[in-house]
């Protein structure tokens, strides 16, 4: 069986799994942020005596629910089952990294390397991509531990930490877009943020919760620092969620990652995602911050204006001859779109195929500039102009 066919199946199955696990993780994360921001101080003296600091009433699916929160932990561990929430995070990261390996690391020369951006080997690009994931976590964790600590040792400095993390993300975006092909750069930065989110769960939140549970079971008073750190990292995770999703879906939109200012586009996209999440977090707390909505809409308009494709002045020049179009396609496109290797089921090696694919050729090579992938065949601006003028003239045969 063709290895490329098997890779496509692995890509599909891993992508499906990744989406499923991400839905589970993001859904539970969003719910607990909503729950935490919707809690009200209990009025029942019995709840106060048990150490409950907040409760909420909700109705869903025909039933009523009354979740209650203990600031540090209950006085004694309950006898019932204690539910943990971590496999959603771990499964999302593992499936995401496997998908990243199959699609980007396995085909690094095609998907990670754009020699017009940076001249290096596929192996070096792959190693750097993995290095981004590790370096991002180390830098972020250092920021939280050094800048997110008050004089008394408790967790604080949210504004300071937020500014430093934003600076780190801006730097990472610029560096990724200076090293990798545009499509890969967006995904690498998104994977770096996703790694930070999952590492928060694996290395900070869950270990802290295990220490609290162990203390309660041993009859010791838990150290509140574990809950403080867990809350801090959980809040960071919720603001990173939409920026990560934006980078994950961006690979379908070359107007974003192929732009000459793609690092700026990437940063603005992630700021937009964080703003949208901020609106909903504030709404959970009963605050309707419509200025956040206005800022988000303005940012969308700015992005749409920024990445709008320039109109090709095809009508000002003489229409291109069909023979010239054939020559361009034969040299720059047909090696991947022919009878032997019809990538994505598209052939461009016959006159009839060119005529049938005229609109697609114009969209992919002129409007979005997605093809050739990472401009691997070094198509020139003059050759793109030939395709544009031919299509503007109605894609004639002669």
C-alpha positions as CSV (number, residue, x, y, z in Angstrom):
1,X,0.0,0.0,0.0
2,X,1.2,3.5,-0.9
3,X,3.0,5.1,2.1
4,X,1.6,8.5,1.2
5,X,-1.9,7.0,1.4
6,X,-1.2,5.5,4.8
7,X,0.2,8.9,6.0
8,X,-3.1,10.5,4.9
9,X,-5.0,8.1,7.0
10,X,-2.8,8.7,10.0
11,X,-3.3,12.4,9.5
12,X,-7.1,12.1,9.3
13,X,-7.4,9.8,12.3
14,X,-5.0,11.8,14.5
15,X,-6.7,15.1,13.5
16,X,-10.1,13.6,14.4
17,X,-8.8,12.3,17.8
18,X,-7.1,15.7,18.4
19,X,-10.3,17.5,17.8
20,X,-12.3,15.2,20.0
21,X,-9.9,15.4,23.0
22,X,-9.5,19.2,22.5
23,X,-13.3,19.6,22.7
24,X,-13.3,17.6,26.0
25,X,-10.5,19.6,27.5
26,X,-11.6,23.0,26.4
27,X,-15.2,22.2,27.4
28,X,-14.2,21.2,30.9
29,X,-11.8,24.2,31.2
30,X,-14.5,26.6,30.1
31,X,-17.0,25.1,32.5
32,X,-14.8,25.3,35.5
33,X,-13.8,28.9,34.8
34,X,-17.5,29.7,34.5
35,X,-18.2,27.8,37.7
36,X,-15.4,29.6,39.6
37,X,-16.6,33.0,38.4
38,X,-20.2,32.3,39.2
39,X,-19.9,31.1,42.8
40,X,-21.6,33.1,45.5
41,X,-20.8,33.1,49.3
42,X,-23.0,30.5,51.0
43,X,-25.8,31.7,53.3
44,X,-26.4,28.3,55.0
45,X,-24.5,28.2,58.3
46,X,-24.0,24.5,57.9
47,X,-22.1,25.0,54.6
48,X,-20.0,27.7,56.2
49,X,-19.2,25.4,59.1
50,X,-18.0,22.8,56.7
51,X,-15.6,25.3,55.1
52,X,-17.6,26.0,51.9
53,X,-16.5,29.4,50.4
54,X,-18.8,29.5,47.4
55,X,-21.7,27.7,45.8
56,X,-23.9,27.9,42.7
57,X,-27.2,26.6,41.7
58,X,-27.8,25.5,38.1
59,X,-30.3,23.6,36.0
60,X,-29.4,21.4,33.1
61,X,-30.9,18.5,31.3
62,X,-34.0,18.3,33.6
63,X,-32.0,18.3,36.8
64,X,-30.8,20.8,39.4
65,X,-27.1,21.0,40.5
66,X,-25.5,22.6,43.5
67,X,-21.7,22.6,43.1
68,X,-19.8,23.9,46.2
69,X,-16.2,25.0,46.5
70,X,-13.7,24.8,49.4
71,X,-11.0,27.5,49.1
72,X,-8.2,25.1,50.1
73,X,-9.9,21.8,50.8
74,X,-12.6,20.2,53.0
75,X,-11.8,19.5,56.6
76,X,-11.7,15.8,55.8
77,X,-11.5,13.9,52.5
78,X,-15.0,12.7,51.4
79,X,-15.5,8.9,51.3
80,X,-16.9,9.0,47.7
81,X,-15.1,9.0,44.4
82,X,-12.9,12.0,43.7
83,X,-13.0,12.9,40.1
84,X,-9.8,14.3,38.4
85,X,-9.6,16.2,35.2
86,X,-6.3,15.7,33.4
87,X,-6.6,13.0,30.8
88,X,-8.4,15.5,28.5
89,X,-5.3,17.7,28.6
90,X,-2.8,14.9,28.2
91,X,-4.7,13.2,25.3
92,X,-5.0,16.5,23.5
93,X,-1.3,17.2,23.7
94,X,-0.3,13.7,22.8
95,X,-2.6,13.5,19.8
96,X,-1.6,17.0,18.8
97,X,2.1,16.2,18.9
98,X,1.6,13.0,17.0
99,X,-0.3,14.9,14.3
100,X,2.5,17.5,14.3
101,X,5.1,14.8,13.9
102,X,3.2,13.1,11.0
103,X,2.4,16.2,9.1
104,X,5.3,18.6,9.8
105,X,8.3,16.7,11.2
106,X,7.9,13.8,8.8
107,X,7.7,16.2,5.9
108,X,9.9,18.9,7.3
109,X,11.6,19.7,3.9
110,X,8.1,20.5,2.4
111,X,6.2,21.9,5.4
112,X,8.8,23.5,7.8
113,X,11.4,24.8,5.4
114,X,10.9,27.7,3.1
115,X,14.3,28.6,1.7
116,X,13.1,32.1,0.8
117,X,12.6,32.6,4.6
118,X,15.5,30.8,6.0
119,X,18.1,28.5,4.4
120,X,18.6,25.4,6.5
121,X,18.2,21.6,6.5
122,X,15.0,19.7,7.2
123,X,16.6,18.1,10.3
124,X,17.6,21.4,11.7
125,X,14.2,22.8,11.1
126,X,12.5,19.8,12.8
127,X,14.8,20.1,15.8
128,X,14.2,23.8,16.1
129,X,10.4,23.2,16.0
130,X,10.6,20.8,18.9
131,X,12.9,23.2,20.7
132,X,10.3,25.9,20.4
133,X,7.9,23.7,22.5
134,X,10.4,23.1,25.3
135,X,11.8,26.7,25.3
136,X,8.4,28.2,25.4
137,X,7.5,26.2,28.5
138,X,10.8,27.0,30.3
139,X,10.5,30.7,29.6
140,X,6.8,30.9,30.6
141,X,7.3,28.9,33.8
142,X,10.3,31.1,34.8
143,X,8.1,34.2,34.3
144,X,5.4,32.8,36.5
145,X,7.7,31.7,39.2
146,X,9.9,34.8,39.3
147,X,7.5,37.6,38.4
148,X,4.3,36.0,39.7
149,X,5.3,35.9,43.3
150,X,4.6,38.4,46.1
151,X,7.0,39.4,48.8
152,X,5.3,36.9,51.2
153,X,5.7,34.0,48.8
154,X,2.1,33.9,47.7
155,X,1.0,34.1,44.0
156,X,0.4,37.6,42.5
157,X,1.7,40.1,40.0
158,X,-0.9,39.2,37.4
159,X,-0.4,42.4,35.3
160,X,3.4,41.9,35.4
161,X,3.2,38.2,34.4
162,X,0.7,39.0,31.7
163,X,2.9,41.7,30.1
164,X,6.0,39.4,30.2
165,X,4.1,36.5,28.7
166,X,2.7,38.7,25.9
167,X,6.3,39.9,25.2
168,X,7.5,36.3,25.1
169,X,4.7,35.4,22.6
170,X,5.5,38.4,20.4
171,X,9.2,37.4,20.4
172,X,8.3,33.8,19.6
173,X,6.0,34.8,16.8
174,X,8.6,37.0,15.2
175,X,11.3,34.3,15.5
176,X,9.1,31.5,14.2
177,X,8.0,33.6,11.1
178,X,11.7,34.4,10.5
179,X,12.7,30.7,10.5
180,X,9.9,28.5,9.3
181,X,7.5,28.5,6.3
182,X,4.5,30.8,7.2
183,X,2.0,27.9,7.6
184,X,4.4,26.0,9.9
185,X,5.3,29.2,11.9
186,X,1.7,29.7,12.9
187,X,1.4,26.0,13.9
188,X,4.7,26.0,15.8
189,X,3.7,29.0,17.9
190,X,0.3,27.4,18.5
191,X,1.9,24.1,19.5
192,X,4.2,26.0,21.9
193,X,1.2,27.6,23.6
194,X,-0.6,24.3,23.7
195,X,2.5,22.7,25.3
196,X,2.5,25.4,27.9
197,X,-1.2,24.7,28.7
198,X,-0.7,21.0,29.0
199,X,2.5,21.4,31.0
200,X,0.6,23.6,33.4
201,X,-1.7,20.7,34.1
202,X,0.9,18.0,34.2
203,X,3.7,19.9,36.1
204,X,1.8,22.4,38.3
205,X,-1.9,21.9,38.7
206,X,-2.2,18.2,39.1
207,X,1.0,17.7,41.3
208,X,-0.3,20.5,43.6
209,X,-3.7,18.9,43.8
210,X,-2.1,15.6,44.7
211,X,-0.2,17.2,47.5
212,X,-3.4,18.8,48.9
213,X,-5.2,15.4,48.7
214,X,-2.3,13.7,50.5
215,X,-2.3,16.3,53.2
216,X,-6.0,16.0,53.8
217,X,-5.9,12.2,53.9
218,X,-3.0,12.4,56.4
219,X,-4.9,14.9,58.6
220,X,-2.6,17.8,57.8
221,X,-3.6,21.3,56.8
222,X,-2.8,21.8,53.1
223,X,-0.5,24.6,52.0
224,X,-2.7,27.2,50.2
225,X,0.1,28.0,47.7
226,X,-0.9,24.9,45.7
227,X,-4.4,26.2,45.1
228,X,-3.1,29.6,44.3
229,X,-0.6,28.3,41.7
230,X,-3.3,26.0,40.2
231,X,-5.7,28.9,39.9
232,X,-3.1,31.1,38.3
233,X,-2.1,28.5,35.7
234,X,-5.8,27.6,35.1
235,X,-6.6,31.3,34.3
236,X,-3.7,31.5,32.0
237,X,-4.8,28.4,30.2
238,X,-8.3,29.8,29.6
239,X,-6.8,32.9,27.9
240,X,-4.5,30.9,25.8
241,X,-7.2,28.6,24.5
242,X,-8.7,30.8,21.7
243,X,-5.3,32.0,20.5
244,X,-4.2,28.3,20.1
245,X,-7.4,27.5,18.2
246,X,-6.7,30.4,15.9
247,X,-3.3,29.1,15.0
248,X,-4.6,25.6,14.5
249,X,-7.2,26.6,11.9
250,X,-5.0,29.2,10.3
251,X,-3.3,26.6,8.1
252,X,-6.4,26.6,5.9
253,X,-6.0,30.4,5.2
254,X,-2.8,31.4,3.3
255,X,-4.0,35.0,3.3
256,X,-2.9,35.0,7.0
257,X,0.3,33.0,7.1
258,X,1.6,34.0,3.6
259,X,1.4,37.7,4.3
260,X,4.7,39.6,4.3
261,X,3.8,40.8,7.8
262,X,2.7,37.4,9.0
263,X,4.3,37.7,12.4
264,X,2.2,40.8,13.1
265,X,-0.9,39.0,11.7
266,X,-0.2,36.1,14.1
267,X,0.2,38.3,17.1
268,X,-3.0,40.3,16.3
269,X,-4.9,37.0,15.8
270,X,-3.8,35.8,19.3
271,X,-4.7,39.1,20.9
272,X,-8.1,38.9,19.3
273,X,-8.6,35.4,20.7
274,X,-7.6,36.6,24.2
275,X,-9.9,39.6,24.0
276,X,-12.9,37.3,23.0
277,X,-12.1,35.0,25.9
278,X,-11.8,38.1,28.3
279,X,-15.3,39.2,27.3
280,X,-16.8,35.9,28.3
281,X,-14.8,35.6,31.5
282,X,-16.0,39.1,32.5
283,X,-19.6,38.1,31.5
284,X,-19.4,35.1,33.9
285,X,-18.8,37.6,36.6
286,X,-21.8,39.7,35.7
287,X,-19.9,42.4,33.8
288,X,-21.0,43.2,30.3
289,X,-17.8,44.8,28.9
290,X,-19.0,45.9,25.5
291,X,-15.9,47.9,25.0
292,X,-14.1,44.6,24.6
293,X,-16.5,43.6,21.9
294,X,-15.9,46.9,20.1
295,X,-12.1,46.4,20.4
296,X,-12.5,42.9,19.0
297,X,-14.6,44.0,16.0
298,X,-12.1,46.8,15.3
299,X,-9.3,44.2,15.4
300,X,-11.1,42.0,13.0
301,X,-11.6,44.9,10.6
302,X,-7.9,45.8,10.9
303,X,-6.9,42.2,10.2
304,X,-9.2,41.9,7.2
305,X,-7.8,45.2,5.8
306,X,-4.2,44.2,6.5
307,X,-4.3,40.8,4.7
308,X,-6.6,41.8,1.8
309,X,-4.9,40.7,-1.4
310,X,-3.7,43.4,-3.7
311,X,-5.6,43.7,-6.9
312,X,-3.5,42.5,-9.8
313,X,-3.6,45.1,-12.6
314,X,-4.0,42.4,-15.3
315,X,-6.2,44.5,-17.6
316,X,-3.4,47.2,-18.0
317,X,-1.2,44.7,-19.8
318,X,-1.8,42.5,-22.8
319,X,-3.5,39.1,-22.1
320,X,-1.0,36.3,-21.7
321,X,-0.9,33.6,-24.4
322,X,-2.0,30.1,-23.6
323,X,1.5,28.8,-24.5
324,X,3.0,31.1,-21.9
325,X,0.6,29.8,-19.3
326,X,1.5,26.2,-20.2
327,X,5.2,26.9,-19.9
328,X,4.7,28.4,-16.4
329,X,2.5,25.5,-15.2
330,X,4.8,22.9,-16.7
331,X,7.8,24.3,-14.9
332,X,6.3,25.3,-11.6
333,X,3.2,23.1,-11.0
334,X,3.1,20.0,-13.2
335,X,5.8,18.0,-11.3
336,X,3.2,17.5,-8.5
337,X,0.1,17.6,-10.6
338,X,0.5,15.0,-13.4
339,X,-0.7,11.6,-14.4
340,X,1.8,9.8,-12.1
341,X,1.5,12.2,-9.1
342,X,-1.8,14.0,-9.0
343,X,-1.5,15.8,-5.7
344,X,-5.0,16.4,-4.1
345,X,-6.5,14.7,-7.2
346,X,-5.5,17.6,-9.4
347,X,-3.7,17.2,-12.8
348,X,-2.3,20.2,-14.7
349,X,-0.2,18.4,-17.4
350,X,-2.7,18.7,-20.3
351,X,-4.3,21.6,-22.1
352,X,-7.8,20.5,-21.1
353,X,-6.8,20.1,-17.5
354,X,-5.4,23.7,-17.5
355,X,-8.7,25.0,-18.8
356,X,-10.7,23.0,-16.3
357,X,-8.6,24.2,-13.4
358,X,-8.2,27.8,-14.5
359,X,-10.2,29.3,-11.6
360,X,-8.4,27.1,-9.1
361,X,-5.0,28.0,-10.5
362,X,-5.8,31.7,-10.3
363,X,-7.0,31.3,-6.7
364,X,-4.2,29.2,-5.4
365,X,-1.3,30.8,-7.3
366,X,-2.4,34.5,-7.6
367,X,-5.0,35.4,-5.0
368,X,-4.0,33.4,-2.0
369,X,-0.5,32.5,-3.2
370,X,-0.7,29.2,-1.4
371,X,0.8,27.3,-4.3
372,X,3.4,26.2,-5.0
373,X,3.6,25.1,-1.4
374,X,6.2,27.3,0.3
375,X,7.1,28.4,-3.2
376,X,9.2,25.2,-3.5
377,X,9.5,25.6,-7.3
378,X,10.4,29.3,-7.1
379,X,7.7,30.8,-9.2
380,X,8.4,34.4,-9.9
381,X,6.1,37.5,-9.7
382,X,6.3,37.8,-13.4
383,X,5.0,34.2,-13.8
384,X,2.2,34.9,-11.4
385,X,1.3,37.9,-13.5
386,X,1.1,35.7,-16.6
387,X,-1.4,33.5,-14.8
388,X,-3.4,36.6,-13.6
389,X,-3.5,38.2,-17.0
390,X,-4.6,35.0,-18.7
391,X,-7.4,34.4,-16.2
392,X,-8.5,38.1,-16.4
393,X,-8.9,37.7,-20.1
394,X,-11.3,34.8,-19.6
395,X,-8.7,31.9,-19.6
396,X,-8.7,31.6,-23.4
397,X,-7.2,28.5,-25.2
398,X,-5.3,30.8,-27.7
